[in-house]
Amino acid sequence: MGRTVRGRRLVAAVGVPVVVAGLTTASLTLLGDEPPHLCKPPVELRLLTDPDLEPTVRKAAKAYLTSAENRADDGCRRSGITVYSAGSALAVAAFARQSDPWQRPVRGDENPQRDIGPQPDIWIPASSASIARARTHTAERTYVELQADQVPFAYSPVVLAVPQRVAAEATDERVGALAALTAALGRRAPGAEVRRTDPEHTDAGLLATVGLYGTGRQTPAEAERTVAQSGPPSRTAADLLCTVPDDKAADERTAVLVPEFLLRTGVGCDSATRAARTAAYPDDVPGLDPTFVRVRWQDADLDAKPRDDAVRRFHEWLTGRKTADQAATAGKGLAAFAEDGFRSPAGQHQPLAPDEGAAGGVNFGKFGALRLPARLPAAANAPAMTTALKGYREANGPGRVLFLLDSSGSMGGFWEGPGGAPGIIGQALAGLGAQDEYGVWAVATEPARGPTSEVLGFGRHQREDAQRTVTSAARVRDVEADPYLALTAALDDMARRGADDQRPQLIVYLTDDEDNNRLTEGNRLRDLVQSLQTRQERIPVVMASLDSGGCDPGKPDAAVSEASGGRCLDTKGDLVARLRDEVARTGTGDQE
């Protein structure tokens, strides 16, 4: 297809041959059991999936690459597969409204190649309802076609994973409405808490939100208070299962809404200290039903025939179906899903794996699950997910965000172009809507001007106007920054603005960390951390460091963000995309 790989969230490139300088039509493959002769580079398929599914999908793709089905008659591989994931809301919005810039990236807010990755050939969302959400429903021209299977190839319920010490013992008490299960937990363990992952980042988090909001029993704001926590929600279920044990007391009283299969696979951290968990099955929280989607791009026909053949072969191997509308069968590729604890998408949702004792058997009881609960919910519908996401974004009203832009002399090397500091701020504004309030301060201590100066006045803005103002007004100054004075002034300013309401607030400090000595001198850092921890209304601070080690343990940025309940971001990850996600969580931007 002649597409350039620009994505920053590629997680695993499996089986992609190494191209040696000077070889353009063939490469000598020395991996695994490849034949000892020249093989042409195989077609590289690009597979986008949900972050919760990514480890299992990657395992299945790896198995396919070494399978007989992926071998030509001469012993060479037919295809390689690059598996990557992206936030579910971001992917849905990109398919629905950004197919043009996905093919032809332009400068500005909308650049899916930058934010998600290359144009996929295959998409496997965790919920089939996301496919309908991702289709264009307006007269707007689209450059992508989503050809989805009529039925999913696997299933996993979203469960309430309760610490074993306070879990219900009777099997029939482990199935029911989410509200009833959480109320019963509260009676057994007063002070028990419930956590859910970020509804914008995974389908499972959004499905949990569908159940949490129910059928209008309570407003989204009321529902959100039942899962309120210090700091932002975990991005994935595996992250949630790994971070809850950081606080032993919290681990023993906190139930988490996660996909059932992750009770088996999401246990690769803190295994010595984590509380054992028992799955309860809310029958009003829709389940995951991963579905195979062939993604076709307009005018991408340079290698259409071999690419179609490669996708067809992988599809048949994974799902066991020769066509998109064929009834479900057990494809060879489902062995990875069976091993990880997934279920059949049909009937009573029997586990894909046999019971323990048989070859490849899985004992669900060993990871706190029921092999066959009395009731398992159906998959979600698109309107319910769309409504829940809208409710989540608007639960507490429009947000307030104050950006602090380090404008000291050392920032000169990080200033120009869309990837420069003002450009990063401009891209982060994509997470804010017309009703949100925000402003930008320059952080640079000039004589008679104090530690900050205004770049963009605080208030409501048209996004394009705000971006132009930031680009034109922000200037590097030949002075130092004082992050301590800037942060304390910002905290006081935001506390004053939020004194009379409960609207979400956020402070973002974008810096190269060159002047962090001004933050750590004397008792400044200790005093700032103490102030952040003891404020009556905590205001999260995102420390966005242009230093790859800015968020390492013990660094000032990490201490400030942790004390405030915010996140620390540095260039070891995709700082731009993650910063926009953090801002969008506070604002009411129009990503979907």
Sequence and secondary structure as in RCSB ss.txt:
>XXXX:A:sequence
MGRTVRGRRLVAAVGVPVVVAGLTTASLTLLGDEPPHLCKPPVELRLLTDPDLEPTVRKAAKAYLTSAENRADDG
CRRSGITVYSAGSALAVAAFARQSDPWQRPVRGDENPQRDIGPQPDIWIPASSASIARARTHTAERTYVELQADQ
VPFAYSPVVLAVPQRVAAEATDERVGALAALTAALGRRAPGAEVRRTDPEHTDAGLLATVGLYGTGRQTPAEAER
TVAQSGPPSRTAADLLCTVPDDKAADERTAVLVPEFLLRTGVGCDSATRAARTAAYPDDVPGLDPTFVRVRWQDA
DLDAKPRDDAVRRFHEWLTGRKTADQAATAGKGLAAFAEDGFRSPAGQHQPLAPDEGAAGGVNFGKFGALRLPAR
LPAAANAPAMTTALKGYREANGPGRVLFLLDSSGSMGGFWEGPGGAPGIIGQALAGLGAQDEYGVWAVATEPARG
PTSEVLGFGRHQREDAQRTVTSAARVRDVEADPYLALTAALDDMARRGADDQRPQLIVYLTDDEDNNRLTEGNRL
RDLVQSLQTRQERIPVVMASLDSGGCDPGKPDAAVSEASGGRCLDTKGDLVARLRDEVARTGTGDQE
>XXXX:A:secstr
       S EEEEES     TT SS EE  STT  SSEE   EEEEEEE TTTHHHHHHHHHHHHTSGGGB TTS
 BSEEEEEEE  HHHHHHHHHH HHHHHS  SSS  HHHHT S  SEEE SSTHHHHHHS  SSS  SEEEEE S
S S BB EEEEEEGGGS  SGGGGEE HHHHHHHHHHHSTT EEEE  TTT HHHHHHHHHHHTTTTS HHHHHH
TT  SS   SSHHHHHHHGGGSHHHHTTEEEEEETTHHHHS  S TTT   EEEEEETTS BB    EEEEETT 
 TTHHHHHHHHHHHHHHHHS SSTTS     TTHHHHHHTT B SSTT  BSS  TTSTT   GGGGT  SS S 
   B  HHHHHHHHHHHHHTT S EEEEEEE SGGGGGG SSTTSHHHHHHHHGGG  TT EEEEEEEEEETTTE
EEEEEEEEE   HHHHHHHHHHH    SS   HHHHHHHHHHHHHHHTTT    EEEEEEE STTTHHHHSTTHH
HHHHHHHHH SS   EEEEESSTTTTSTTSHHHHHHHHHT  EE TTS HHHHHHHHHHHHS     
